[in-house]
Amino acid sequence: MFKDPFDPQSRLGRRCRCGGNHPAPEHGRLTAVPAGEEARWNRVVDAAVLRAAFPVDAQRRLFLKTVGAATAMAAISSVLPLAAAREAFAQGGAPEKKDLKVGFIPITCATPIIMAHPMGFYAKHGLDVEVVKTAGWAVIRDKSLAKEYDASHMLSPMPLAISLGVGSNPVPWTIPAIENINGQAITLAMKHKDKRDPKDWKGFKFAVPFDYSMHNYLLRYYVAEHGLDPDKDISIRSVPPPEMVANLRADNIDGYLGPDPFNQRAVYDGVGFIHLLTKELWDGHPCCAFAVSKEFAGQNPNAYRALLKAIIEATTFASKAENRKEIAKAIAPQNYLNQPETVLEQILTGTYADGLGSVKKDPNRIDFDPFPWNQFAIWILTQMKRWGQLKADVDYAKVASEVFLATDTAAMMKEMGLAPPDPVKKTIVVMGKPFDPAKPDQYVNSFAIKRS
């Protein structure tokens, strides 16, 4: 298990005097009360504590008038872990299971899941989470199905495939939060810097992280729009992201559509260049997600709520540009991404070298938005259908709502004082072509290149 920097015995920090599980220097950031529902909860808890300490109304009013509300609560906090009481009340009960394992792949898409450990977001909600670095997506899937992980970082198509029994036995799985949007790229070997037109890519060998990935679907979409059949004119194979740069260097592949940091790492190592960012194909597309089984959520509702709150808070924190350098430092160490900070800063801040001699600026190269739009799920299902992964007819909207928990997440965000988006208002345009989620079969049939 990774050493917790907020452990009271750690030289990196001591438990805060407020009673919260965070070091004193972090008190302001981690315990700041947001507007909305959580603030209301805190007032309810504070009032209950005051009534218990001073059951006689006149005494209570005199005490508050004499010392003031802030001083009164500070005095009570010195003998009562008030922060813990507030958090327990907000969660609706103590977590049934506090010691949790969450698997992740060491890529920037997992930023909220990873950073929630060193930056205290899990601890804030009473959880002792071990984030477990994992070799590849098949291992993530298998360990999740075997219940070795309580929750995990998954590619957004994976819970759909698991729930439908595509590539494994069907097991109900859910996505209560998207981790990142954008944040991927097509990277080519330096020897191909003069072959920027995909029509020149016949015979190329490409890698993607997994068959059930946005990377696979976006690469197929891109080359098909340029007249290449992805199953005949190029070859596509699954390669774990940490092995992509080595395969490019060894000339085993010509390029990959993969996650960062490995696009920027190829540039850093001088073995590849960034052909394009996937946001140039679909700005705002989903990639990775925070995923749990329906069984875990049902059997551990309080632990699930606490975990989801930590993830949503971390994702919201990561969405702010001013926090990105701090995050890069937090996730760079060996037990997390094991990457140079400068590589992560280029990705997270959007000011980066492209490998062809230019420095580009795109603050939305990667972004973090927790909302699991059902429209995302329907688009993914159309691509699974298009490329023959889904053979039978499917009720797109039903499956989407069962796996991508937009309604539940919206309710949770409101509880946390955040403003969820209108779940109906989502526009998807891929390479200039609008997608109508109400007509998925028509969309699939509109493509000239597809599997029958």
BAKETI-499492 format. One record per residue (C-alpha): x, y, z; residue in three letters; residue number from 1; chain. Coordinates in nm, 4 decimals. Layout:
<rs>
          x          y          z   resn   resi   chain
          X          Y          Z    ala    NUM       A
...
</rs>
This chain:
<rs>
          x          y          z   resn   resi   chain
     0.0000     0.0000     0.0000    met      1       A
     0.1264     0.3489    -0.0800    phe      2       A
     0.2290     0.5598     0.2183    lys      3       A
    -0.0413     0.8068     0.3037    asp      4       A
     0.1146     1.1555     0.3308    pro      5       A
    -0.1700     1.2584     0.5605    phe      6       A
    -0.0955     0.9844     0.8131    asp      7       A
    -0.0386     1.1501     1.1548    pro      8       A
     0.3019     0.9769     1.1735    gln      9       A
     0.4126     1.0993     0.8310    ser     10       A
     0.6807     1.3632     0.8136    arg     11       A
     0.4804     1.5236     0.5328    leu     12       A
     0.1852     1.6288     0.7433    gly     13       A
    -0.0023     1.6035     1.0718    arg     14       A
    -0.3706     1.5570     1.1394    arg     15       A
    -0.5476     1.8941     1.1509    cys     16       A
    -0.6718     2.0194     1.4881    arg     17       A
    -1.0244     2.0432     1.3443    cys     18       A
    -1.0414     1.6642     1.3562    gly     19       A
    -1.0383     1.6187     0.9787    gly     20       A
    -0.8043     1.3653     0.8201    asn     21       A
    -0.5799     1.6212     0.6512    his     22       A
    -0.2687     1.8180     0.7483    pro     23       A
    -0.3189     2.1597     0.9045    ala     24       A
    -0.1782     2.3523     0.6036    pro     25       A
    -0.4449     2.1947     0.3844    glu     26       A
    -0.7357     2.2924     0.6115    his     27       A
    -0.8516     2.5934     0.4125    gly     28       A
    -0.8651     2.4169     0.0782    arg     29       A
    -1.0036     2.0816     0.1876    leu     30       A
    -1.2630     2.1977     0.4383    thr     31       A
    -1.3872     2.5136     0.2712    ala     32       A
    -1.7667     2.4909     0.2723    val     33       A
    -1.9124     2.5289    -0.0759    pro     34       A
    -2.2368     2.7042    -0.1397    ala     35       A
    -2.5563     2.5045    -0.1613    gly     36       A
    -2.6662     2.1826    -0.0031    glu     37       A
    -2.3444     2.0977     0.1814    glu     38       A
    -2.3462     2.4370     0.3548    ala     39       A
    -2.7023     2.3708     0.4671    arg     40       A
    -2.5963     2.0320     0.6071    trp     41       A
    -2.3142     2.1977     0.8017    asn     42       A
    -2.5531     2.4491     0.9562    arg     43       A
    -2.7867     2.1680     1.0615    val     44       A
    -2.5005     1.9772     1.2263    val     45       A
    -2.3669     2.2895     1.3998    asp     46       A
    -2.7118     2.3754     1.5358    ala     47       A
    -2.7581     2.0202     1.6673    ala     48       A
    -2.4210     2.0317     1.8429    val     49       A
    -2.5026     2.3655     2.0062    leu     50       A
    -2.8395     2.2367     2.1264    arg     51       A
    -2.6690     1.9337     2.2786    ala     52       A
    -2.4074     2.1498     2.4522    ala     53       A
    -2.6624     2.4100     2.5714    phe     54       A
    -3.0056     2.2438     2.5933    pro     55       A
    -3.1611     2.5522     2.7566    val     56       A
    -3.2484     2.8073     2.4873    asp     57       A
    -3.1694     3.1103     2.7037    ala     58       A
    -2.8259     2.9769     2.7967    gln     59       A
    -2.7481     2.8974     2.4342    arg     60       A
    -2.8502     3.2431     2.3137    arg     61       A
    -2.6483     3.4111     2.5913    leu     62       A
    -2.3400     3.2055     2.5059    phe     63       A
    -2.3626     3.2904     2.1363    leu     64       A
    -2.4219     3.6578     2.2115    lys     65       A
    -2.1228     3.6703     2.4453    thr     66       A
    -1.8583     3.4942     2.2351    val     67       A
    -2.0038     3.4959     1.8833    gly     68       A
    -2.0951     3.2006     1.6613    ala     69       A
    -1.7491     3.1563     1.5071    ala     70       A
    -1.5717     3.1499     1.8444    thr     71       A
    -1.8375     2.9164     1.9836    ala     72       A
    -1.7897     2.6617     1.7057    met     73       A
    -1.4098     2.6904     1.7258    ala     74       A
    -1.4271     2.6146     2.0993    ala     75       A
    -1.6516     2.3136     2.0402    ile     76       A
    -1.4202     2.1910     1.7584    ser     77       A
    -1.1318     2.1801     2.0068    ser     78       A
    -1.3015     1.8968     2.1962    val     79       A
    -1.5283     1.7470     1.9277    leu     80       A
    -1.4258     1.6392     1.5731    pro     81       A
    -1.6831     1.8709     1.4173    leu     82       A
    -1.5500     1.8274     1.0625    ala     83       A
    -1.5954     1.4520     1.0865    ala     84       A
    -1.9498     1.4972     1.2184    ala     85       A
    -2.0354     1.7256     0.9280    arg     86       A
    -1.8954     1.4813     0.6721    glu     87       A
    -2.0713     1.1816     0.8267    ala     88       A
    -2.4030     1.3665     0.8223    phe     89       A
    -2.3517     1.4775     0.4617    ala     90       A
    -2.2837     1.1212     0.3560    gln     91       A
    -2.6009     0.9971     0.5189    gly     92       A
    -2.4101     0.7463     0.7316    gly     93       A
    -2.0652     0.6019     0.7856    ala     94       A
    -1.9142     0.4052     0.4945    pro     95       A
    -1.9857     0.0338     0.5275    glu     96       A
    -1.6345    -0.0302     0.3980    lys     97       A
    -1.3600     0.2273     0.4525    lys     98       A
    -1.0591     0.0364     0.3189    asp     99       A
    -1.1005     0.0283    -0.0586    leu    100       A
    -0.8903    -0.0654    -0.3595    lys    101       A
    -0.9258     0.1338    -0.6800    val    102       A
    -0.7359     0.0152    -0.9873    gly    103       A
    -0.5905     0.2585    -1.2403    phe    104       A
    -0.3805     0.2641    -1.5561    ile    105       A
    -0.0931     0.5180    -1.5333    pro    106       A
    -0.2258     0.7728    -1.7812    ile    107       A
    -0.3394     1.1334    -1.7440    thr    108       A
    -0.7009     1.0299    -1.8067    cys    109       A
    -0.6947     0.8873    -1.4523    ala    110       A
    -0.5849     1.2182    -1.3017    thr    111       A
    -0.8850     1.2661    -1.0655    pro    112       A
    -0.8729     0.9047    -0.9445    ile    113       A
    -0.4980     0.9243    -0.8815    ile    114       A
    -0.4716     1.2756    -0.7345    met    115       A
    -0.7570     1.2092    -0.4931    ala    116       A
    -0.5085     0.9927    -0.2999    his    117       A
    -0.2090     1.2257    -0.2417    pro    118       A
    -0.4238     1.5394    -0.2291    met    119       A
    -0.6608     1.4072     0.0388    gly    120       A
    -0.9968     1.3891    -0.1393    phe    121       A
    -1.0603     1.0268    -0.0346    tyr    122       A
    -0.9483     1.0906     0.3226    ala    123       A
    -1.1791     1.3920     0.3453    lys    124       A
    -1.4756     1.1574     0.3022    his    125       A
    -1.3584     0.9048     0.5599    gly    126       A
    -1.2074     0.6547     0.3165    leu    127       A
    -0.8710     0.4812     0.3186    asp    128       A
    -0.8226     0.4163    -0.0521    val    129       A
    -0.5336     0.2269    -0.2036    glu    130       A
    -0.4937     0.3277    -0.5690    val    131       A
    -0.3383     0.0325    -0.7474    val    132       A
    -0.1304     0.0822    -1.0609    lys    133       A
    -0.2350    -0.1833    -1.3123    thr    134       A
    -0.0637    -0.3135    -1.6258    ala    135       A
    -0.3442    -0.2966    -1.8823    gly    136       A
    -0.7145    -0.2772    -1.9498    trp    137       A
    -0.7773    -0.6514    -1.9670    ala    138       A
    -0.6206    -0.6805    -1.6214    val    139       A
    -0.8363    -0.3934    -1.4917    ile    140       A
    -1.1468    -0.5684    -1.6260    arg    141       A
    -1.0538    -0.9096    -1.4878    asp    142       A
    -0.9559    -0.7832    -1.1426    lys    143       A
    -1.2750    -0.5772    -1.1251    ser    144       A
    -1.4888    -0.8745    -1.2208    leu    145       A
    -1.3042    -1.0882    -0.9643    ala    146       A
    -1.3849    -0.8225    -0.6982    lys    147       A
    -1.0172    -0.7601    -0.6283    glu    148       A
    -1.0925    -0.3933    -0.6929    tyr    149       A
    -1.3856    -0.2162    -0.5301    asp    150       A
    -1.3928     0.0405    -0.8103    ala    151       A
    -1.1710     0.1228    -1.1027    ser    152       A
    -1.0561     0.3535    -1.3738    his    153       A
    -1.2036     0.2193    -1.6988    met    154       A
    -1.2283     0.3234    -2.0587    leu    155       A
    -1.5802     0.4609    -2.1039    ser    156       A
    -1.6881     0.1825    -2.3456    pro    157       A
    -1.5785    -0.0939    -2.1065    met    158       A
    -1.8763    -0.0873    -1.8635    pro    159       A
    -2.1092    -0.0972    -2.1646    leu    160       A
    -1.9271    -0.4015    -2.3025    ala    161       A
    -1.9208    -0.5698    -1.9585    ile    162       A
    -2.2913    -0.5055    -1.9001    ser    163       A
    -2.3832    -0.6409    -2.2438    leu    164       A
    -2.1515    -0.9419    -2.2186    gly    165       A
    -1.9355    -0.8300    -2.5115    val    166       A
    -1.5923    -0.9861    -2.4624    gly    167       A
    -1.6876    -1.1304    -2.1208    ser    168       A
    -1.9860    -1.2695    -1.9322    asn    169       A
    -2.2544    -1.0031    -1.8759    pro    170       A
    -2.2289    -0.8303    -1.5376    val    171       A
    -2.4213    -0.5105    -1.4571    pro    172       A
    -2.1688    -0.2272    -1.4401    trp    173       A
    -2.2040     0.1483    -1.4094    thr    174       A
    -2.0345     0.4786    -1.4872    ile    175       A
    -2.1384     0.7378    -1.2282    pro    176       A
    -1.8629     0.9770    -1.3397    ala    177       A
    -1.6621     1.0501    -1.6524    ile    178       A
    -1.3008     1.1250    -1.5688    glu    179       A
    -1.1717     1.3189    -1.8658    asn    180       A
    -1.2768     1.4645    -2.1963    ile    181       A
    -1.0343     1.5081    -2.4873    asn    182       A
    -0.6758     1.4260    -2.3845    gly    183       A
    -0.5791     1.1776    -2.6596    gln    184       A
    -0.3802     1.2087    -2.9811    ala    185       A
    -0.2614     1.0304    -3.2919    ile    186       A
     0.1158     0.9960    -3.2626    thr    187       A
     0.3287     0.8838    -3.5568    leu    188       A
     0.6905     0.7709    -3.5804    ala    189       A
     0.9324     1.0429    -3.6880    met    190       A
     0.9992     0.8619    -4.0154    lys    191       A
     0.6414     0.9444    -4.1194    his    192       A
     0.6614     1.3220    -4.0712    lys    193       A
     0.6041     1.3680    -4.4456    asp    194       A
     0.2998     1.1380    -4.4497    lys    195       A
     0.0356     1.3580    -4.2927    arg    196       A
    -0.2442     1.2493    -4.5295    asp    197       A
    -0.4166     0.9330    -4.3987    pro    198       A
    -0.4600     0.8194    -4.7595    lys    199       A
    -0.0861     0.7462    -4.7471    asp    200       A
    -0.1220     0.5161    -4.4482    trp    201       A
    -0.2102     0.1921    -4.6277    lys    202       A
    -0.0170    -0.0890    -4.4654    gly    203       A
     0.0490     0.1074    -4.1446    phe    204       A
     0.0485    -0.0774    -3.8130    lys    205       A
    -0.1361     0.1104    -3.5385    phe    206       A
    -0.1811     0.0516    -3.1662    ala    207       A
    -0.4790     0.1398    -2.9488    val    208       A
    -0.5120     0.0661    -2.5761    pro    209       A
    -0.8035    -0.1790    -2.6018    phe    210       A
    -1.0673    -0.3057    -2.8435    asp    211       A
    -1.3431    -0.1417    -2.6371    tyr    212       A
    -1.2005     0.2089    -2.6278    ser    213       A
    -1.2698     0.5535    -2.7661    met    214       A
    -0.9216     0.5284    -2.9153    his    215       A
    -1.0211     0.2334    -3.1326    asn    216       A
    -1.3472     0.3939    -3.2404    tyr    217       A
    -1.1968     0.7357    -3.3127    leu    218       A
    -0.9052     0.5903    -3.5106    leu    219       A
    -1.1448     0.3778    -3.7166    arg    220       A
    -1.3730     0.6754    -3.7714    tyr    221       A
    -1.0832     0.8967    -3.8799    tyr    222       A
    -0.9263     0.6631    -4.1338    val    223       A
    -1.2664     0.5545    -4.2706    ala    224       A
    -1.3558     0.9180    -4.3354    glu    225       A
    -1.0388     0.9313    -4.5475    his    226       A
    -1.1417     0.6246    -4.7470    gly    227       A
    -0.9419     0.3539    -4.5660    leu    228       A
    -1.1010     0.0379    -4.4316    asp    229       A
    -0.9549    -0.0030    -4.0811    pro    230       A
    -0.9835    -0.3814    -4.1027    asp    231       A
    -0.8258    -0.4152    -4.4483    lys    232       A
    -0.6039    -0.1188    -4.5292    asp    233       A
    -0.4291    -0.0827    -4.1932    ile    234       A
    -0.3770    -0.3118    -3.8949    ser    235       A
    -0.4882    -0.2189    -3.5433    ile    236       A
    -0.3784    -0.4075    -3.2341    arg    237       A
    -0.4188    -0.3551    -2.8620    ser    238       A
    -0.1083    -0.2425    -2.6728    val    239       A
    -0.1050    -0.1340    -2.3061    pro    240       A
    -0.0414     0.2427    -2.2981    pro    241       A
     0.2873     0.2206    -2.1024    pro    242       A
     0.4301     0.0023    -2.3829    glu    243       A
     0.3356     0.2298    -2.6726    met    244       A
     0.6480     0.4478    -2.6815    val    245       A
     0.8779     0.1448    -2.6639    ala    246       A
     0.6912    -0.0202    -2.9531    asn    247       A
     0.7185     0.2991    -3.1576    leu    248       A
     1.0922     0.3215    -3.0840    arg    249       A
     1.1424    -0.0442    -3.1796    ala    250       A
     0.9586     0.0110    -3.5104    asp    251       A
     0.6957    -0.2476    -3.4175    asn    252       A
     0.4237     0.0061    -3.4980    ile    253       A
     0.3961     0.3114    -3.7209    asp    254       A
     0.1825     0.5046    -3.4779    gly    255       A
    -0.0927     0.4925    -3.2220    tyr    256       A
    -0.4063     0.6665    -3.1142    leu    257       A
    -0.3422     0.6643    -2.7448    gly    258       A
    -0.3715     0.8463    -2.4156    pro    259       A
    -0.1281     1.0874    -2.2645    asp    260       A
     0.1297     1.1033    -2.1213    pro    261       A
     0.2530     0.8722    -2.3953    phe    262       A
     0.1862     1.1059    -2.6864    asn    263       A
     0.3902     1.3795    -2.5215    gln    264       A
     0.6438     1.1265    -2.3952    arg    265       A
     0.7122     1.0160    -2.7546    ala    266       A
     0.7898     1.3795    -2.8363    val    267       A
     1.0015     1.4166    -2.5205    tyr    268       A
     1.2019     1.1066    -2.6177    asp    269       A
     1.2359     1.2188    -2.9798    gly    270       A
     1.0782     0.9077    -3.1297    val    271       A
     0.7431     1.0472    -3.2489    gly    272       A
     0.5349     1.3541    -3.3264    phe    273       A
     0.1757     1.4518    -3.2561    ile    274       A
    -0.0196     1.4235    -3.5811    his    275       A
    -0.3371     1.5627    -3.4257    leu    276       A
    -0.5241     1.5854    -3.0991    leu    277       A
    -0.8467     1.3870    -3.0837    thr    278       A
    -1.0316     1.7042    -2.9834    lys    279       A
    -0.9763     1.8061    -3.3475    glu    280       A
    -1.2027     1.5131    -3.4419    leu    281       A
    -1.4592     1.5607    -3.1652    trp    282       A
    -1.4118     1.8432    -2.9204    asp    283       A
    -1.5387     1.7319    -2.5813    gly    284       A
    -1.5397     1.3582    -2.6440    his    285       A
    -1.5280     1.1273    -2.3402    pro    286       A
    -1.2405     0.8933    -2.2792    cys    287       A
    -1.2033     0.7362    -1.9355    cys    288       A
    -1.4422     0.6924    -1.6473    ala    289       A
    -1.4793     0.6017    -1.2834    phe    290       A
    -1.6638     0.2691    -1.2797    ala    291       A
    -1.8220     0.0408    -1.0192    val    292       A
    -2.0354    -0.2690    -1.0306    ser    293       A
    -2.4019    -0.2361    -0.9474    lys    294       A
    -2.3426    -0.4978    -0.6796    glu    295       A
    -2.0841    -0.2846    -0.4978    phe    296       A
    -2.3024     0.0274    -0.5149    ala    297       A
    -2.6058    -0.1648    -0.3882    gly    298       A
    -2.4288    -0.3417    -0.1028    gln    299       A
    -2.2237    -0.0417     0.0104    asn    300       A
    -2.4395     0.2663    -0.0554    pro    301       A
    -2.2608     0.4944     0.1929    asn    302       A
    -1.9134     0.3902     0.0816    ala    303       A
    -2.0233     0.4334    -0.2794    tyr    304       A
    -2.1582     0.7831    -0.2102    arg    305       A
    -1.8420     0.8848    -0.0263    ala    306       A
    -1.6239     0.7499    -0.3059    leu    307       A
    -1.8272     0.9220    -0.5743    leu    308       A
    -1.8210     1.2511    -0.3861    lys    309       A
    -1.4421     1.2311    -0.3622    ala    310       A
    -1.4164     1.1609    -0.7352    ile    311       A
    -1.6534     1.4424    -0.8338    ile    312       A
    -1.4681     1.6876    -0.6097    glu    313       A
    -1.1304     1.5810    -0.7484    ala    314       A
    -1.2586     1.6048    -1.1062    thr    315       A
    -1.3973     1.9521    -1.0394    thr    316       A
    -1.0648     2.0590    -0.8865    phe    317       A
    -0.8765     1.9192    -1.1884    ala    318       A
    -1.1013     2.1123    -1.4275    ser    319       A
    -0.9550     2.4437    -1.3074    lys    320       A
    -0.6529     2.5567    -1.5082    ala    321       A
    -0.4898     2.7217    -1.2071    glu    322       A
    -0.4617     2.3825    -1.0327    asn    323       A
    -0.2930     2.1936    -1.3147    arg    324       A
     0.0733     2.2491    -1.2189    lys    325       A
     0.0024     2.1420    -0.8610    glu    326       A
    -0.1690     1.8305    -0.9942    ile    327       A
     0.1223     1.7512    -1.2283    ala    328       A
     0.3556     1.7505    -0.9286    lys    329       A
     0.1187     1.5300    -0.7266    ala    330       A
     0.0756     1.2583    -0.9915    ile    331       A
     0.4305     1.2520    -1.1337    ala    332       A
     0.5946     1.0153    -0.8768    pro    333       A
     0.6842     0.6563    -0.9509    gln    334       A
     0.3891     0.5039    -0.7672    asn    335       A
     0.1500     0.7054    -0.9843    tyr    336       A
     0.2433     0.8032    -1.3435    leu    337       A
     0.6233     0.7826    -1.3117    asn    338       A
     0.6755     1.0665    -1.5595    gln    339       A
     0.8812     1.3864    -1.5722    pro    340       A
     0.6821     1.6803    -1.4373    glu    341       A
     0.7590     1.8801    -1.7516    thr    342       A
     0.5830     1.6186    -1.9653    val    343       A
     0.2729     1.6283    -1.7445    leu    344       A
     0.2715     2.0074    -1.7300    glu    345       A
     0.2753     2.0293    -2.1100    gln    346       A
    -0.0280     1.8010    -2.1251    ile    347       A
    -0.2277     1.9512    -1.8394    leu    348       A
    -0.1581     2.3172    -1.9204    thr    349       A
    -0.1919     2.2718    -2.2975    gly    350       A
     0.1335     2.4468    -2.3887    thr    351       A
     0.3323     2.1725    -2.5577    tyr    352       A
     0.5917     2.0781    -2.8172    ala    353       A
     0.4443     1.8851    -3.1106    asp    354       A
     0.7634     1.7045    -3.2109    gly    355       A
     0.7885     1.8900    -3.5423    leu    356       A
     0.9567     2.2014    -3.4072    gly    357       A
     0.6473     2.3944    -3.3013    ser    358       A
     0.5150     2.4866    -2.9589    val    359       A
     0.1371     2.4849    -2.9522    lys    360       A
    -0.1127     2.6207    -2.7036    lys    361       A
    -0.4491     2.4578    -2.6395    asp    362       A
    -0.5787     2.4899    -2.2813    pro    363       A
    -0.8474     2.2317    -2.3605    asn    364       A
    -0.6055     1.9671    -2.4822    arg    365       A
    -0.7380     1.7709    -2.1860    ile    366       A
    -1.0220     1.8642    -1.9556    asp    367       A
    -1.2124     1.7037    -1.6711    phe    368       A
    -1.5914     1.6897    -1.6549    asp    369       A
    -1.7650     1.4273    -1.4367    pro    370       A
    -2.1045     1.4272    -1.6054    phe    371       A
    -2.1843     1.0885    -1.7701    pro    372       A
    -2.3981     1.2000    -2.0629    trp    373       A
    -2.6270     0.9259    -2.1957    asn    374       A
    -2.5585     1.0635    -2.5453    gln    375       A
    -2.1941     0.9574    -2.5039    phe    376       A
    -2.3040     0.6008    -2.4340    ala    377       A
    -2.5376     0.5891    -2.7334    ile    378       A
    -2.2612     0.7114    -2.9671    trp    379       A
    -2.0245     0.4452    -2.8310    ile    380       A
    -2.2893     0.1761    -2.8838    leu    381       A
    -2.3334     0.2862    -3.2466    thr    382       A
    -1.9628     0.2330    -3.3057    gln    383       A
    -1.9693    -0.1069    -3.1383    met    384       A
    -2.2528    -0.1886    -3.3764    lys    385       A
    -2.0766    -0.0356    -3.6777    arg    386       A
    -1.7633    -0.2462    -3.6340    trp    387       A
    -1.9342    -0.5761    -3.5538    gly    388       A
    -1.8712    -0.5912    -3.1790    gln    389       A
    -2.2465    -0.5814    -3.1154    leu    390       A
    -2.4252    -0.8425    -3.3237    lys    391       A
    -2.7773    -0.8325    -3.1809    ala    392       A
    -3.0233    -0.5459    -3.1777    asp    393       A
    -2.9892    -0.3216    -2.8758    val    394       A
    -3.2147    -0.0729    -2.6984    asp    395       A
    -2.9621     0.2097    -2.7096    tyr    396       A
    -3.1392     0.4509    -2.4757    ala    397       A
    -3.2184     0.1829    -2.2166    lys    398       A
    -2.8633     0.0523    -2.2005    val    399       A
    -2.7238     0.4047    -2.1893    ala    400       A
    -2.9410     0.5072    -1.8932    ser    401       A
    -2.8629     0.1864    -1.7032    glu    402       A
    -2.4849     0.2196    -1.7384    val    403       A
    -2.4187     0.5957    -1.7666    phe    404       A
    -2.5883     0.7190    -1.4481    leu    405       A
    -2.6628     1.0753    -1.5549    ala    406       A
    -2.9715     1.1120    -1.3340    thr    407       A
    -2.7956     0.9829    -1.0214    asp    408       A
    -2.4888     1.1958    -1.0862    thr    409       A
    -2.6988     1.5084    -1.1375    ala    410       A
    -2.8661     1.4481    -0.8001    ala    411       A
    -2.5294     1.3949    -0.6319    met    412       A
    -2.3868     1.7124    -0.7853    met    413       A
    -2.6841     1.9114    -0.6530    lys    414       A
    -2.6241     1.7661    -0.3064    glu    415       A
    -2.2652     1.8881    -0.3283    met    416       A
    -2.3622     2.2412    -0.4246    gly    417       A
    -2.2548     2.1961    -0.7875    leu    418       A
    -2.4706     2.2831    -1.0877    ala    419       A
    -2.5278     1.9790    -1.3113    pro    420       A
    -2.5926     2.0409    -1.6803    pro    421       A
    -2.9258     1.9834    -1.8486    asp    422       A
    -2.9002     1.6139    -1.9484    pro    423       A
    -3.0999     1.6751    -2.2664    val    424       A
    -2.8812     1.9540    -2.4002    lys    425       A
    -2.5783     1.7801    -2.5449    lys    426       A
    -2.4563     1.8362    -2.8993    thr    427       A
    -2.2215     1.5838    -3.0550    ile    428       A
    -2.0423     1.6539    -3.3821    val    429       A
    -1.7680     1.4180    -3.5026    val    430       A
    -1.5540     1.5375    -3.7934    met    431       A
    -1.8266     1.7799    -3.8930    gly    432       A
    -2.1056     1.5206    -3.8871    lys    433       A
    -2.3842     1.5783    -3.6295    pro    434       A
    -2.5020     1.2829    -3.4250    phe    435       A
    -2.8702     1.2440    -3.3345    asp    436       A
    -2.8968     1.0078    -3.0342    pro    437       A
    -3.2659     0.9558    -3.1116    ala    438       A
    -3.1742     0.7879    -3.4444    lys    439       A
    -2.8807     0.5557    -3.3693    pro    440       A
    -2.9556     0.2898    -3.6327    asp    441       A
    -2.9909     0.5541    -3.9010    gln    442       A
    -2.6518     0.6912    -3.7953    tyr    443       A
    -2.4856     0.3475    -3.8200    val    444       A
    -2.6343     0.2866    -4.1647    asn    445       A
    -2.5173     0.6256    -4.2924    ser    446       A
    -2.1520     0.5165    -4.3087    phe    447       A
    -2.0117     0.3774    -4.6311    ala    448       A
    -1.7416     0.1771    -4.4495    ile    449       A
    -1.8689    -0.0530    -4.1757    lys    450       A
    -1.8949    -0.4217    -4.0902    arg    451       A
    -2.2167    -0.5849    -4.2046    ser    452       A
</rs>
